[in-house]
């Protein structure tokens, strides 16, 4: 698709500007020179976004390069996913973001993560308990909630480790692929933002090759309510594809549909409580966002437990064990208060990032 987009569109993307010359066989020198002159970019020092959007030279779309890209050893088995344009750009101009000290620090982070996983598997038996299909009533509401919470953390670590290992290998080889997990699992309160940061390279691939061609979140002529409905419908299509990509299982299809369903409250809340109307009352708006974030967190936990841990029947048993008694309901209220406090910390972390000029969008 990058090749066909490059024939008629400026940046190799269906939402970017068309070539001004009107013919795909324009000379290579004129194409490269105009792109980099117009954008005032140094081809040897492109950002990750520019490497993605700027098409490769016509001669680079060859069978040899495609095989090299497809079978590139560090990223072949488990990613992270890097686009063809980005790969070719880094083969020609090594990324300036790769330094020895940065790669060493990344290797240390990988080892610390590996140690964390070993400690959790040694002392936390949550996966074995969940797989044994226990009698959920034998556990207290607190134990059940911790069973679900740490199951999700082990899933996060289980995916984080191979992705970071293969990214470390690529960094040592001189290629800088995207970081797949940019935030800790516990530092998320928005369903939309969560999926931008979870398996980030795959998310970018989905957005570029499926979500945007479907119309994205703001299709032409579909602003307002119609645009929101179209965006949710596109989200459903995308997550159905993602579920089938993982494996053809009913459990994963249910996960994909639950994720799409649980995005709806966040979209609706954003329409009912737009930020621009609360600029004079930021403290009140932050409290409202915190309340909504608690619901988001509970729904995201439920969806991921269904898809990757205990399944739909297991979730029913877990929920019944928590809310099936007065003590369980009291615990749920206390847990929601704790989550509300945690979301306020998350808000402050993001505001501090914005003060430093960091825009992670997740």
C-alpha positions as CSV (number, residue, x, y, z in Angstrom):
1,X,0.0,0.0,0.0
2,X,2.9,2.4,0.7
3,X,4.0,1.8,-2.9
4,X,0.7,2.6,-4.5
5,X,0.2,5.6,-2.2
6,X,3.6,6.9,-3.2
7,X,2.6,6.9,-6.8
8,X,-0.1,9.5,-6.4
9,X,0.1,11.0,-2.9
10,X,2.7,13.1,-1.2
11,X,3.5,11.4,2.0
12,X,2.5,7.8,1.4
13,X,-0.8,8.2,3.3
14,X,-4.4,8.3,2.1
15,X,-5.0,11.5,4.1
16,X,-2.0,13.5,2.8
17,X,-1.6,16.0,0.0
18,X,-1.5,14.8,-3.7
19,X,1.6,15.1,-5.8
20,X,1.6,18.6,-7.4
21,X,3.0,17.4,-10.7
22,X,0.1,15.1,-11.5
23,X,2.2,12.1,-12.8
24,X,3.9,9.3,-10.8
25,X,6.9,9.0,-13.1
26,X,8.4,12.4,-12.2
27,X,12.1,12.2,-11.7
28,X,13.5,10.8,-8.4
29,X,15.7,13.8,-7.7
30,X,12.7,16.2,-8.1
31,X,10.5,14.2,-5.8
32,X,13.1,13.9,-3.0
33,X,14.2,17.5,-3.3
34,X,10.7,19.0,-3.3
35,X,9.5,16.9,-0.3
36,X,12.5,17.9,1.9
37,X,12.6,21.5,0.6
38,X,8.9,22.0,1.2
39,X,9.0,20.5,4.6
40,X,12.5,21.9,5.3
41,X,13.6,18.4,6.4
42,X,17.1,16.9,6.5
43,X,16.7,13.4,5.0
44,X,19.5,12.2,7.3
45,X,17.7,13.5,10.5
46,X,14.0,12.7,10.1
47,X,11.7,12.2,13.0
48,X,9.8,8.9,13.4
49,X,6.6,10.6,12.0
50,X,8.4,12.0,9.0
51,X,10.1,8.6,8.3
52,X,6.6,7.0,8.3
53,X,4.9,9.6,6.1
54,X,7.7,10.3,3.6
55,X,7.6,7.7,0.7
56,X,10.7,5.8,-0.2
57,X,12.4,6.4,-3.5
58,X,10.6,4.5,-6.4
59,X,13.6,2.3,-6.9
60,X,13.5,1.2,-3.2
61,X,10.1,-0.6,-3.8
62,X,11.9,-3.8,-5.0
63,X,11.5,-7.5,-4.2
64,X,14.9,-7.6,-2.6
65,X,14.1,-4.8,-0.2
66,X,10.7,-6.2,0.6
67,X,12.2,-9.6,1.5
68,X,14.9,-7.9,3.6
69,X,12.2,-5.8,5.4
70,X,9.9,-8.8,5.9
71,X,12.6,-11.1,7.3
72,X,14.5,-8.5,9.3
73,X,15.6,-10.8,12.2
74,X,15.2,-8.5,15.3
75,X,11.6,-7.7,14.4
76,X,10.6,-10.8,12.5
77,X,9.1,-12.9,15.4
78,X,7.3,-10.4,17.7
79,X,7.9,-6.9,16.4
80,X,7.6,-4.0,17.2
81,X,6.1,-3.3,13.8
82,X,7.9,-0.8,11.6
83,X,6.6,0.4,8.3
84,X,8.5,-0.2,5.0
85,X,9.1,3.6,4.6
86,X,10.6,3.8,8.0
87,X,12.7,0.7,7.5
88,X,14.2,1.9,4.2
89,X,14.8,5.4,5.6
90,X,16.8,4.0,8.5
91,X,18.7,1.7,6.2
92,X,19.9,4.7,4.2
93,X,20.2,7.2,7.1
94,X,20.8,5.7,10.6
95,X,18.5,7.3,13.2
96,X,20.2,10.0,15.2
97,X,18.2,9.0,18.3
98,X,20.3,5.9,18.7
99,X,23.2,6.4,21.1
100,X,25.3,3.9,23.1
101,X,24.2,5.4,26.4
102,X,20.5,5.3,25.5
103,X,20.8,1.7,24.3
104,X,22.6,0.7,27.6
105,X,19.9,2.4,29.7
106,X,17.2,0.6,27.6
107,X,19.0,-2.7,28.2
108,X,19.0,-2.0,32.0
109,X,15.3,-1.2,31.9
110,X,14.7,-4.5,30.1
111,X,16.6,-6.4,32.8
112,X,14.6,-4.7,35.6
113,X,11.4,-5.6,33.9
114,X,12.5,-9.2,33.5
115,X,13.4,-9.3,37.3
116,X,10.0,-7.9,38.1
117,X,8.3,-10.7,36.1
118,X,10.4,-13.4,37.8
119,X,9.4,-12.0,41.2
120,X,5.7,-11.9,40.4
121,X,5.7,-15.4,39.0
122,X,7.5,-16.7,42.0
123,X,5.3,-15.1,44.7
124,X,2.0,-14.4,42.9
125,X,0.0,-17.5,41.9
126,X,-2.9,-15.6,40.3
127,X,-2.5,-17.2,36.8
128,X,-2.5,-20.7,38.2
129,X,-5.6,-19.9,40.4
130,X,-7.5,-18.4,37.5
131,X,-6.7,-21.3,35.1
132,X,-7.9,-23.8,37.8
133,X,-11.4,-22.4,37.5
134,X,-11.8,-22.0,41.3
135,X,-14.9,-21.6,43.4
136,X,-15.0,-17.8,43.4
137,X,-17.0,-17.7,46.6
138,X,-14.1,-19.1,48.5
139,X,-12.2,-15.7,48.2
140,X,-12.9,-12.4,49.8
141,X,-13.9,-9.4,47.5
142,X,-10.4,-7.9,48.1
143,X,-8.7,-11.2,47.1
144,X,-10.9,-11.5,43.9
145,X,-10.0,-7.9,42.9
146,X,-6.3,-8.5,43.4
147,X,-6.6,-11.8,41.5
148,X,-8.0,-9.8,38.5
149,X,-5.6,-6.9,38.8
150,X,-2.4,-8.9,39.0
151,X,-3.6,-11.2,36.2
152,X,-3.7,-8.1,34.0
153,X,-0.3,-7.0,35.2
154,X,1.2,-10.4,34.3
155,X,-0.4,-10.2,30.9
156,X,1.2,-6.7,30.5
157,X,4.6,-8.0,31.5
158,X,4.3,-11.1,29.4
159,X,3.9,-8.9,26.3
160,X,6.2,-6.2,27.4
161,X,9.2,-8.5,27.7
162,X,9.5,-9.9,24.2
163,X,8.6,-6.6,22.6
164,X,11.4,-4.8,24.6
165,X,13.9,-7.6,24.0
166,X,13.4,-7.5,20.2
167,X,13.4,-3.7,20.2
168,X,16.7,-3.8,22.2
169,X,18.1,-6.1,19.6
170,X,17.1,-3.7,16.8
171,X,18.6,-0.8,18.7
172,X,21.9,-2.6,18.9
173,X,21.7,-3.3,15.2
174,X,21.1,0.4,14.5
175,X,17.3,0.5,13.8
176,X,15.0,2.4,16.1
177,X,11.5,0.9,16.0
178,X,8.6,2.3,18.0
179,X,8.3,1.5,21.7
180,X,5.2,-0.8,22.1
181,X,4.4,0.0,25.7
182,X,4.9,3.7,26.5
183,X,3.0,3.7,29.8
184,X,2.6,1.3,32.7
185,X,-0.7,-0.6,32.6
186,X,-1.8,1.1,35.9
187,X,-1.2,4.5,34.4
188,X,-4.2,4.6,32.1
189,X,-7.7,5.9,32.6
190,X,-9.0,6.5,29.0
191,X,-10.0,3.7,26.8
192,X,-9.1,5.6,23.6
193,X,-5.7,6.7,25.0
194,X,-5.0,3.2,26.4
195,X,-5.1,1.6,22.9
196,X,-2.8,4.3,21.6
197,X,-0.2,3.2,24.1
198,X,-0.8,-0.6,24.2
199,X,1.0,-2.4,21.3
200,X,1.7,1.1,20.0
201,X,3.4,0.0,16.7
202,X,0.5,-2.2,15.9
203,X,-1.9,0.6,16.8
204,X,-0.1,2.9,14.3
205,X,-0.3,0.2,11.6
206,X,-4.0,-0.3,12.2
207,X,-4.6,3.5,12.1
208,X,-2.6,3.9,8.9
209,X,-3.8,1.0,6.9
210,X,-7.4,0.3,8.2
211,X,-8.8,3.0,10.5
212,X,-8.0,6.1,8.4
213,X,-9.0,4.4,5.0
214,X,-12.4,3.6,6.7
215,X,-12.9,7.3,7.5
216,X,-11.2,7.6,10.9
217,X,-12.7,9.5,13.7
218,X,-13.7,12.6,11.7
219,X,-14.9,11.4,8.2
220,X,-15.5,14.1,5.5
221,X,-18.9,15.6,6.0
222,X,-19.5,13.6,9.2
223,X,-18.7,16.1,12.0
224,X,-20.7,16.2,15.2
225,X,-23.0,13.3,16.2
226,X,-22.8,11.6,12.8
227,X,-19.0,11.7,13.0
228,X,-19.0,10.2,16.4
229,X,-21.3,7.4,15.3
230,X,-19.1,6.7,12.3
231,X,-16.0,6.7,14.5
232,X,-17.5,4.1,16.9
233,X,-18.6,1.9,13.9
234,X,-15.0,2.1,12.5
235,X,-13.7,1.2,16.0
236,X,-15.9,-1.9,16.0
237,X,-14.7,-3.0,12.6
238,X,-11.1,-2.4,13.6
239,X,-11.3,-4.3,16.9
240,X,-13.1,-7.2,15.1
241,X,-10.1,-7.4,12.8
242,X,-7.7,-7.2,15.8
243,X,-9.6,-10.0,17.6
244,X,-9.4,-12.2,14.5
245,X,-5.7,-11.3,14.0
246,X,-5.0,-12.6,17.5
247,X,-6.9,-15.9,17.0
248,X,-10.2,-17.1,15.7
249,X,-11.9,-17.6,19.0
250,X,-15.3,-16.5,20.3
251,X,-13.7,-15.3,23.5
252,X,-11.5,-12.8,21.6
253,X,-14.4,-11.7,19.4
254,X,-16.3,-10.9,22.6
255,X,-13.3,-9.0,23.9
256,X,-13.1,-6.9,20.7
257,X,-16.8,-6.1,20.8
258,X,-16.7,-5.3,24.5
259,X,-13.8,-2.9,23.9
260,X,-15.8,-1.2,21.2
261,X,-18.9,-1.0,23.4
262,X,-16.9,0.4,26.3
263,X,-15.6,3.2,24.2
264,X,-19.1,4.6,23.7
265,X,-19.5,6.0,27.3
266,X,-16.3,7.9,26.9
267,X,-17.4,9.3,23.6
268,X,-20.8,10.3,24.9
269,X,-19.3,11.8,28.1
270,X,-17.0,13.9,25.9
271,X,-20.0,15.3,24.0
272,X,-22.0,16.0,27.2
273,X,-19.1,17.5,29.1
274,X,-16.9,19.3,26.5
275,X,-13.8,20.8,28.0
276,X,-14.3,24.2,26.5
277,X,-17.4,24.7,28.5
278,X,-15.6,24.1,31.8
279,X,-12.6,26.4,31.4
280,X,-14.0,28.6,34.1
281,X,-14.3,25.7,36.5
282,X,-11.3,23.4,36.0
283,X,-11.5,21.9,39.5
284,X,-15.1,20.7,38.9
285,X,-14.3,19.4,35.5
286,X,-11.3,17.5,36.9
287,X,-13.6,15.8,39.4
288,X,-16.1,14.9,36.7
289,X,-13.3,13.5,34.6
290,X,-12.1,11.5,37.6
291,X,-15.5,9.9,38.1
292,X,-15.7,9.0,34.4
293,X,-12.2,7.6,34.5
294,X,-13.1,5.2,37.3
295,X,-15.8,3.7,35.1
296,X,-13.4,3.5,32.2
297,X,-10.8,1.7,34.3
298,X,-13.4,-0.9,35.5
299,X,-14.7,-1.5,32.0
300,X,-11.2,-1.8,30.5
301,X,-10.2,-4.3,33.2
302,X,-13.4,-6.3,32.6
303,X,-12.8,-6.5,28.8
304,X,-9.2,-7.6,29.0
305,X,-9.9,-10.2,31.7
306,X,-12.5,-11.7,29.3
307,X,-10.1,-11.7,26.3
308,X,-6.8,-12.7,27.8
309,X,-7.3,-14.2,31.3
310,X,-10.5,-15.8,32.8
311,X,-13.0,-15.6,30.0
312,X,-16.7,-14.4,30.2
313,X,-17.8,-17.2,32.6
314,X,-14.8,-16.4,34.9
315,X,-15.6,-12.7,34.8
316,X,-19.3,-13.5,35.8
317,X,-18.0,-15.5,38.8
318,X,-15.5,-12.8,39.8
319,X,-18.0,-10.0,39.6
320,X,-20.6,-12.0,41.5
321,X,-18.0,-12.8,44.2
322,X,-17.3,-9.0,44.6
323,X,-20.8,-7.5,44.5
324,X,-22.8,-10.5,45.8
325,X,-22.7,-9.4,49.4
326,X,-22.9,-6.1,51.4
327,X,-19.3,-6.4,52.4
328,X,-18.4,-6.8,48.7
329,X,-20.4,-3.7,47.7
330,X,-18.7,-1.7,50.5
331,X,-15.4,-2.9,49.2
332,X,-16.3,-1.9,45.7
333,X,-17.1,1.7,46.9
334,X,-13.8,1.8,48.7
335,X,-12.0,0.5,45.5
336,X,-13.7,3.2,43.4
337,X,-12.5,5.9,45.8
338,X,-9.0,4.5,45.5
339,X,-9.2,4.5,41.7
340,X,-10.5,8.1,41.8
341,X,-7.5,9.1,43.8
342,X,-5.2,7.3,41.4
343,X,-6.8,9.1,38.4
344,X,-6.0,12.4,39.9
345,X,-2.4,11.4,40.1
346,X,-2.5,10.3,36.5
347,X,-4.0,13.7,35.5
348,X,-1.2,15.5,37.3
349,X,1.4,13.3,35.6
350,X,0.1,14.3,32.2
351,X,-0.2,18.0,33.1
352,X,3.5,17.9,34.2
353,X,4.4,16.3,30.9
354,X,2.5,19.0,29.0
355,X,4.4,21.7,31.0
356,X,7.6,20.0,29.8
357,X,6.4,20.0,26.2
358,X,5.7,16.3,26.1
359,X,2.7,15.2,24.1
360,X,2.2,11.4,24.3
361,X,-1.5,11.4,23.4
362,X,-2.0,8.4,25.7
